[in-house]
Amino acid sequence: MNKLLAPNFAPELIGQLRNYGKLMRIDKPIGIWLLLWPTLWSLWLAGDGTPDQGLFVVFVLGVIVMRSAGCVLNDYVDRKIDPYVERTRTRPIASGAVAPLEALVLFAALSLIAVGLASMLNRPAQLLAIVAASLTIAYPFVKRFVSIPQFVLGAAFGWAVPMAFAAQTGETPELAWLVFGTAMIWAVIYDTFYAMVDREDDLKVGMKSTAILFGEVDIFVIAGLQLVMLTALVLIGYRAELSVWYYFSVLIAATMMAFHLWLARDRQPAGCFEAFLHNHYIGMIVFIGIVLHYTFNPTGA
């Protein structure tokens, strides 16, 4: 009898595991990359180009786990809204593939893993991890009440920055908060592109976003935020005494930002979504610039 049940049970189990993976957005790693790049910037800057290997593993795993937990909680909170939004109606909870209670259990499991990872950090980083968890939990609810939820998301996505500095050095210097501010502004930029995709649907269901707040001047405001971010990146280079390798990466990032504005120029969903996805390369290019600096200027010369 068991032999008869096993062939039927295994495909169902595998199929449900796939649904859990989709709920955690494992099949869409863009969010992991967007969260990971500022974390890597910080680990390399705090470690003068040679971050602690154990911390590197903990933070990479932490990024994956916290991003997954945030996606699960977001979809649970939005379970009554997602069926009415074109882009989200096929999500596991909205489509009925995963029950709300299953999502809560999965979120709890991921949270426990995150707690385990945080326990491996020093006390200053652990205290900052509490704030990170609070921001992750708050974001899905904030977008119902305030017009700038992207700033809360930016704080959540950027909070790994002071955590990385604290874990590596035991403190959060001015440079840490400068990098944090840069990461937060960057998140507002790319998530506004993302929100522009859903603007019409969000208006119908009563959700709030910077895309709705900025309205017809959205592209202009994004361009302004890009200038602020580029200025902050230059200041990071100055404060950290980075070399020409880093500044060349910032120049490439600036060119890419102009390309993103061009992609979204007509405010069409496809172009805005492509601009959002391409932001991943900005984070990568800046990280490459930091790595090249420490590779060819190991003493900070």
Secondary structure as UniProt FT lines:
FT   HELIX           2..23
FT   TURN            24..27
FT   HELIX           30..46
FT   TURN            47..49
FT   HELIX           53..77
FT   TURN            78..81
FT   HELIX           82..84
FT   TURN            86..90
FT   HELIX           92..95
FT   HELIX           100..118
FT   TURN            119..120
FT   HELIX           123..142
FT   TURN            143..145
FT   HELIX           149..158
FT   HELIX           160..169
FT   HELIX           174..197
FT   HELIX           199..205
FT   HELIX           210..214
FT   HELIX           215..217
FT   HELIX           218..239
FT   TURN            240..241
FT   HELIX           244..263
FT   TURN            264..266
FT   HELIX           269..296
FT   TURN            298..299
//
